């Protein structure tokens, strides 16, 4: 077993935190359909703020998962698309999103049972 403070474990933890972030999941899932402009992404992910979308795209670009292409025009056109590496992440992320969608009701039922059982425990204590 690796030492959690080792550079490899810290790198993996940082990377998993980034790709497991809800905004990253939604951006990768949306860009899986093809290149999008910033405002298209905002419309398709209405719950994300402009600031969070900007930060997420910047981090994904830094990690080599997204390409940002600026086309000189007035106003400048900026498109975002998944790189080959980003496309390789699409399968696991979309699979995770499908799993969550498929199991959300079962999870809600389990949470309700747990909460009911533990509410009784706190009353008895």
For each residue, the residues with C-beta under 8 A, 3 or more apart:
1:
2: 6 8 9
3: 6 9
4: 9 13
5: 9 10
6: 2 3 9 10
7: 10 11
8: 2 11 12
9: 2 3 4 5 6 12 13
10: 5 6 7 13 14
11: 7 8 14 15
12: 8 9 15 16
13: 4 9 10 16 17
14: 10 11 17 18
15: 11 12 18 19 63
16: 12 13 19 20
17: 13 14 20 21
18: 14 15 21 24 59 63
19: 15 16 24 25 28 89 93
20: 16 17 24 25
21: 17 18 24 25 56
22: 25 26
23: 26 27 45 48 52 53 56
24: 18 19 20 21 27 28 56 59 60 93
25: 19 20 21 22 28 29 93 96 97
26: 22 23 29 30 45 48
27: 23 24 30 31 41 45 53 56 57 60 66
28: 19 24 25 31 32 60 65 82 86 89 90 93 94
29: 25 26 32 90 93 94 97
30: 26 27 33 36 41 44 45
31: 27 28 34 35 36 41 66 80 81 82 86
32: 28 29 82 87 90 94
33: 30 36
34: 31 81
35: 31 69 79 80 81
36: 30 31 33 40 41 44 79 80 81
37: 40 41 77 78 79 80
38: 41 42 53 57 78 80
39: 42 43
40: 36 37 43 44
41: 27 30 31 36 37 38 44 45 48 53 57 80
42: 38 39 45 46 48 50 53
43: 39 40 46
44: 30 36 40 41
45: 23 26 27 30 41 42 48 53
46: 42 43
47:
48: 23 26 41 42 45 52 53 56
49: 52 53
50: 42 53 54
51: 54 55
52: 23 48 49 55 56
53: 23 27 38 41 42 45 48 49 50 56 57
54: 50 51 57 58
55: 51 52 58 59
56: 21 23 24 27 48 52 53 59 60
57: 27 38 41 53 54 60 61 66 68 80
58: 54 55 61 62
59: 18 24 55 56 62 63
60: 24 27 28 56 57 63 65 66 86
61: 57 58 64 65 66 67 68 80
62: 58 59
63: 15 18 59 60
64: 61 83 85 86
65: 28 60 61 82 83 85 86 89
66: 27 31 57 60 61 80 81 82 83 86
67: 61 80 81 82 83
68: 57 61 78 79 80
69: 35 78 79 80 81
70: 76 77 78
71: 76 77 78 79
72: 76
73: 76 77
74:
75:
76: 70 71 72 73
77: 37 70 71 73
78: 37 38 68 69 70 71
79: 35 36 37 68 69 71
80: 31 35 36 37 38 41 57 61 66 67 68 69
81: 31 34 35 36 66 67 69 86
82: 28 31 32 65 66 67 86 87 89 90
83: 64 65 66 67 86 87
84: 87 88
85: 64 65 88 89
86: 28 31 60 64 65 66 81 82 83 89 90
87: 32 82 83 84 90
88: 84 85 91
89: 19 28 65 82 85 86 92 93
90: 28 29 32 82 86 87 93 94
91: 88 94 95
92: 89 95 96
93: 19 24 25 28 29 89 90 96 97
94: 28 29 32 90 91 97 98
95: 91 92 98 99
96: 25 92 93 99 100
97: 25 29 93 94 100 101
98: 94 95 101 102
99: 95 96 102 103
100: 96 97 103 104
101: 97 98 104
102: 98 99
103: 99 100 106 107
104: 100 101 107 108
105: 108 109
106: 103 109 110
107: 103 104 110 111
108: 104 105 111 112
109: 105 106 112 113
110: 106 107 113 114
111: 107 108 114 115
112: 108 109 115 116
113: 109 110 116 117
114: 110 111 117 118
115: 111 112 118 119
116: 112 113 119 120
117: 113 114 120 121
118: 114 115 121 122
119: 115 116 122 123
120: 116 117 123 124
121: 117 118 124 125
122: 118 119 125
123: 119 120
124: 120 121
125: 121 122
